[in-house]
Amino acid sequence: MNIKNIVERALDLFFPPKCGMCGKIGDSYLCNKCTILQTQLQINKHEIVYDKYFNEILFIYEYKDIIRDVLINYKFNDKSYICRTFAQAMCDNDKVNEYIENFDYIVPVPLSRKRLTKRGYNQVELILRMYIKNKEKCNINGVYSLIKKREIKPQSTLNKNDRATNIMGAFSINRNSKYCYDTEKKILIVDDIYTTGSTINECARILREFGFESIGVLAIAKD
Ligand SMILES: [Zn+2]
């Protein structure tokens, strides 16, 4: 056991892990009961896409029931520990692991600086960091090749056409990322909730215009 593990164990004594789904305090961020429950709620739907800037997409869940409640709780109620719950669920999901293994780089949809300051964390980035940490042998690199340049109106308040216009030009390539120039690599964009797909499609458009050709999407939940 290395120092880091000892520290984590010690922290667990004072702040024991809590299941992100049911709130049960115990020894895991995803209790046995909720492990089964979330497995039943998985759709793991893979689609090849022809009318977007990305080539394929995998949806893990439908955006409903407890998945919807937990995602809302995670995003808006300052419960950052829930990242561990989703990371654990993803690590245990063979379809997700197989899909992710096809890519070289994984990039979360970025938040604007204002939103990031307000929430304190990018909810998707935390899940991915935890996923990569849990899967020690995984070959994927978490990269931050995109930035959100400006604040936009919340997409959830707009209809489909207005969403596409609203998000247009909101992202750009993060040229400080050394990985952003490896455009021959396969890149996977990840978001939490997929509704009309305008946000993620705009991220894919920026990456494609920069030169990436092989672009996939992973959405935790399909609305
Ligand atoms: Zn639970």
Residues whose N, C-alpha, C, O or C-beta is under 5 A from the ligand:
A	BS01	ZN	C19 M21 C22 G23 K24 C31 C34
